[in-house]
Amino acid sequence: MLNQSELSSLVKSDPIDHFLLVKKCELRLTKSGKEFVSLELGDKSNSLAANLWDDVAGFKSIKNSLAVGDVVKITGSMDEYQGNPQIKIESIRLSKQSDNVTPKDFLPKSLRDLTVMKKEFISRLEKIANPDLKSLLQNIFSDERFEKYISVPAGKMWHHSYISGLLEHTLEIIKICDLMCDIHPEINRDLLVCGAMLHDFGKIEELSYDPVFEYTDKGKLLGHIVIAAMIVNDEINKTPGFPENLKINLLHLILSHQGKLEYASPVVPKTLEAITLYQADELSAKVNAYKNVIVNELKPGSNWTKFISLAGTDMYSGGLLKNPGNENNIDNKTLFD
């Protein structure tokens, strides 16, 4: 068990004597031709840039062997560069077995209890009335694939970017979809909830979370939308008598759930269920992402964050940090590039 202050709690000039996870690592040259290592180091709370210069203790012994996923012991201090916090390294070494630390110690996790989330997911699956959809879900969410599904983050940086983030994100979407079905009974509830459960299923093969969050080769080449559609199509084709119209509508939900062609959806939403899923996905993702931005990026002494390029604006805290009712993920911090 690590006993060290979180990076997110440190300010300029605070000392650092920490084990940290190497998230990015690149050997570079200065303008004068000297070697240095450009790093991104992190714990569960934050990730920060750092440069390892050639006069730092441990540089020569580590420069050629250091790799993403390594755990290092750093001494130094918090610093700033162009207004952004970074780590000033004074010494560095690789962790040893006797340090009793692993990369998993540094990966952020959902603040929701995993056992509770699993029960919630399985309970909602059992309520699916359509036998074809229910059987399909039971076949897909089984064994090793289900274990990956409940572990993988929903994203690398932008939203629900922590262990079990995809499961948490999916449960939020299901609740939104169920609410919309209560308001609009014309929506096919079973189809919509099935689409919500499967829309991001391809992320079990798109994203790796050991030892760091990263896109797989398959993820980069195909993307989670195509991967999910392929998995679902293959499973349906193994099922005799699965209705063709139901198959097409379910695949449309998966293929259109990001809403726009420029957002990598092969088609735009063209059914009530598809537009509902797209908007539910957007709502869950953006609320989580903006909430984490407000936690992470508030300017000192201000209620406003710095300008967030992915949001296209700066954000106002609005008293969020002082609200005791925000128990889900308000302390689960994410760094935005």
C-alpha positions, -999 to +999 in steps of 0.1 A: +000+000+000+014+033-011+017+059+016+024+092-002+006+124-010-014+125-043+002+145-071-030+165-075-026+179-040+009+193-046+016+229-056+047+247-069+078+242-047+063+213-028+089+185-023+084+152-042+096+118-028+073+095-047+069+063-066+053+071-099+042+053-130+059+061-163+031+068-188+052+083-216+089+081-222+111+094-251+149+099-253+155+133-270+183+157-278+186+194-268+195+220-293+231+216-282+230+179-288+227+167-252+205+138-243+175+141-221+143+120-214+109+135-219+085+119-194+049+118-183+047+105-147+015+098-128-003+083-099-041+077-095-048+114-091-029+131-119-003+129-146+024+155-151+052+162-175+088+159-164+122+161-181+151+139-170+183+159-177+218+144-181+230+159-148+204+142-127+214+114-104+205+081-121+203+095-156+231+074-172+220+041-156+183+045-166+181+065-199+183+036-223+162+011-203+133+032-190+100+022-206+063+029-204+048+010-175+079+011-153+075+023-118+102+048-107+112+064-074+115+102-079+129+129-056+125+165-066+099+192-064+068+206-081+076+232-107+059+250-136+065+255-173+045+280-193+019+280-166+015+242-165+026+222-135+055+198-140+079+177-120+115+188-115+135+157-110+166+156-088+171+118-087+155+088-102+157+050-099+136+020-110+115+004-083+127-028-067+108-059-057+114-049-020+095-016-027+063-037-030+047-015-057+032-025-091+018-005-120-018-013-109-012+008-077-011+039-099-042+033-122-073+053-112-104+033-104-141+040-103-152+052-069-184+031-073-182-004-057-175-029-085-196-056-068-226-033-067-221-023-103-219-059-115-251-068-097-268-038-111-258-047-147-268-084-144-301-075-128-309-051-156-299-077-182-323-102-166-352-078-170-348-079-208-381-095-220-372-101-256-358-137-256-336-132-287-319-101-272-316-116-237-300-147-251-276-126-272-266-105-242-260-136-221-238-151-248-217-120-252-213-110-215-198-143-204-165-155-190-133-137-200-151-111-221-173-100-192-142-098-169-126-074-195-158-055-198-161-047-161-124-037-159-117-016-190-119+022-189-144+040-211-117+061-225-080+070-223-084+106-213-117+123-219-144+106-198-147+077-174-110+071-179-104+048-150-106+011-142-143-001-145-151+032-162-169+015-191-192-004-167-200+028-148-206+047-180-229+020-194-250+019-162-255+057-164-266+054-200-291+026-192-307+047-165-311+076-189-325+053-216-350+038-191-361+072-181-367+082-218-387+050-223-409+060-194-415+094-210-419+080-246-434+046-245-431+044-283-394+036-278-385-001-279-371-004-244-355-039-248-338-029-280-326+004-266-312-011-234-295-039-253-279-012-275-268+007-245-251-024-231-234-032-263-226+002-278-190+004-264-184-033-261-156-030-286-135-011-261-126-044-245-103-049-275-097-013-284-082-003-250-054-019-229-051-011-192-020-031-183+003-015-174-011+018-186-041+030-205-033+028-242-050+020-275-042-015-290-031-020-326-066-034-333-082-005-316-062+020-337-068+002-369-105-006-365-120+014-336-144+002-310-175+009-331-165-015-358-151-041-333-184-041-314-205-045-346-183-074-357-186-092-324-224-087-322-229-097-359-208-129-354-228-138-323-261-132-340-250-154-370-244-182-345-280-180-333-306-198-355-337-178-362-326-144-349-349-119-366-332-100-394-350-068-387-340-069-350-304-076-360-303-046-384-318-023-358-294-034-331-264-030-353-277+005-363-276+015-326-240+004-323-229+020-356-246+053-350-241+059-313-215+086-317-240+106-336-221+122-365-199+109-394-171+132-383-172+116-348-164+082-365-200+068-366-204+051-400-241+063-401-261+089-382-289+079-359-321+072-379-344+056-354-360+067-321-338+042-302-306+054-320-311+091-313-319+083-277-288+062-273-266+089-289-279+116-266-277+094-235-241+086-244-233+122-249-249+132-216-231+106-195-197+112-211-198+150-210-211+154-175-184+130-162-156+147-183-166+183-173-169+174-137-134+160-137-121+191-156-135+213-129-118+192-102-085+191-120-081+224-138-094+252-115-070+281-115-055+289-081-078+313-062-105+312-089-138+295-096-128+291-132-107+265-150-081+272-176-094+270-212-102+234-220-097+228-257-118+197-259-147+216-243-141+247-263-144+269-232-132+275-197-155+260-170-171+275-139-171+254-107-205+267-096-199+254-060-195+218-072-164+212-051-184+222-019-214+200-026-213+169-003-238+151-025-213+146-053-200+112-041-195+093-074-163+105-091-156+140-080-123+130-066-113+107-094-090+131-113-081+130-149-054+149-168-064+163-202-039+168-230 
